Amino acid sequence: MKFSKKILQNGLRVVTIPMKDNPTVTVLVLVEAGSKYEIKKVNGISHFLEHMCFKGTVKRPKAVDISKELDALGSQYNAFTAQEYTGYYAKSDAKHFKKIFDIISDIYLNSTFPDAEIQKEKGVIIEEINMYEDMPQRHVQDLFLKLLYGDQPAGWNIAGEKKNILSMKRDDFVTYKKEHYLPEATVLLVAGAVTEGQVLSEVNKIFSKVERGKKIHKTGVKEKQKRPQFLVNFKKTDQTHFVLGVRSLNLFNKKSAILSVLGGVLGGGMSSRLFVKLREEMGVGYYVRAYNDAYTDHGVFQISAGVDNKRIEEVIYAVLEECRKLKSFKVSPEELDKVKECLIGNMKLSLESSDDIANFYGGQELLKGEMKSTIEKAKEIRKVSASQIQNLSKDIFKNNKLNLALIGPFKKKAKFSKILKF
């Protein structure tokens, strides 16, 4: 799939991905603003700001003015916040391109942050935090990052702490946006039944006069671990949810494709080693996943599952044994080919709609400053060898890199420290 990239004089990157046979169009704005750009006292402001951008602009003073206009177009729209970026998007029938472009641009550029709405939205954010804490499968991910990185931005909750949310004022939002929502830190993507000329015409009307600023950079991650670590969160649950992982590779590492295939061997599909072991052979759980969670300056390879409370120790031993096997034995040619085609096929299947395409290219451009097509990524995956997988397994699956976070009905926590070794 062909795409074009244009950089305005103010630094804004504009990416157009024409999709002639797709009846929809997606407008996506990604900005380098996430929890890793925050300081402790305003942890959570990136996410809170994302909410507030839908609460009114100069042109559309109330939240309902924005939602009513988008709903009238039959549009799907939302926003999201991660550690390293925030995104705003709308997707609609391609004939409404100019309208959704105007709305998303307005939200990004001209939000007013009404104080009354800030106070009301505090309650919404608090309840969102409560919701995630009541979802062990989701909350254990937050605990896992806290275990690895502690009291630094990489270890903080994206949604923030409740006390922070309650103390935030309008000036906090204005200041934070001024420091981070800048053209040189933003990528604007349009994917669907649209031409580059149509996109640039709208971009120049709205964004060409937006001025550069002085971008505040994120704090670098400090990696520090000498021995296996664990964190057990007591909760009366019918199932134990855990994340077992090791420090690994960042987004820029040339071995990323190898790590993707390694993850596929362990947890990619219903024929993967861990799925067969935990679900088909042991019958201890419904889901299991394995993948590398990569950021610009750090990475974590993780395995997660929800399993029978009574068999958690047995499960952890089994997972560690599967990792150990990858260090000791090469993956067979047949299994390797199967995993590669599974990964490539799933990648292509995940990119059938205009919003998925926009996110696929947008994430690459914002974080890495380059964009690779599915064809290029498939070539990288197909080049991975069994020896490379074995060597990388030996490098990352080490006791002093091992971490375990879990949520379950366990008051005696010391026993888990005895399990954590390959």
PECORJO-V600555 format. One record per residue. NEAR is the number of other C-alpha atoms within 10 Angstrom. Layout:
<<NEAR> <NEAR>>
This chain:
<<9> <8> <15> <11> <16> <14> <13> <17> <14> <16> <18> <22> <21> <22> <24> <25> <24> <20> <20> <12> <8> <16> <15> <22> <29> <30> <28> <26> <23> <26> <24> <26> <31> <25> <28> <26> <24> <23> <14> <15> <14> <20> <26> <26> <27> <30> <23> <23> <22> <21> <20> <21> <21> <26> <24> <22> <23> <12> <14> <20> <16> <16> <15> <13> <15> <20> <17> <11> <15> <21> <12> <8> <16> <13> <19> <14> <18> <15> <17> <15> <23> <17> <21> <20> <22> <22> <24> <22> <27> <22> <27> <24> <18> <17> <14> <16> <23> <14> <14> <25> <23> <15> <21> <23> <22> <20> <23> <20> <18> <15> <22> <21> <22> <15> <12> <9> <15> <22> <16> <10> <18> <19> <14> <14> <21> <17> <13> <13> <18> <12> <13> <15> <14> <12> <11> <22> <20> <13> <19> <25> <19> <18> <23> <24> <19> <19> <18> <26> <17> <15> <11> <17> <25> <23> <20> <23> <21> <24> <22> <22> <19> <17> <12> <16> <23> <15> <12> <19> <13> <15> <11> <14> <20> <14> <10> <18> <18> <14> <16> <22> <21> <23> <24> <21> <21> <24> <25> <27> <25> <31> <31> <27> <20> <22> <16> <18> <10> <12> <21> <18> <11> <16> <18> <12> <10> <15> <16> <16> <11> <15> <13> <15> <15> <10> <15> <17> <13> <16> <13> <14> <15> <13> <9> <12> <14> <9> <13> <18> <18> <19> <20> <22> <16> <14> <16> <11> <13> <13> <22> <24> <25> <28> <26> <22> <23> <22> <23> <21> <22> <18> <18> <14> <15> <11> <16> <18> <19> <23> <24> <22> <26> <29> <22> <24> <26> <25> <23> <24> <19> <13> <17> <20> <17> <27> <24> <17> <18> <20> <16> <14> <10> <14> <13> <21> <20> <13> <15> <23> <19> <25> <21> <23> <16> <17> <17> <15> <13> <19> <17> <22> <23> <22> <21> <23> <23> <23> <23> <18> <19> <13> <14> <20> <13> <13> <20> <18> <14> <16> <19> <16> <14> <16> <19> <18> <14> <21> <22> <12> <12> <16> <19> <9> <11> <8> <13> <21> <15> <14> <26> <22> <14> <16> <21> <17> <12> <13> <15> <12> <10> <11> <15> <11> <18> <24> <23> <14> <20> <25> <21> <18> <21> <28> <17> <14> <22> <20> <20> <13> <11> <11> <17> <12> <12> <16> <12> <10> <13> <19> <12> <15> <21> <18> <11> <20> <16> <18> <13> <16> <26> <20> <15> <17> <20> <15> <12> <21> <22> <17> <15> <17> <21> <24> <26> <26> <25> <28> <24> <22> <17> <15> <10> <9> <12> <10> <9> <17> <14> <8> <14> <20> <18> <16>>
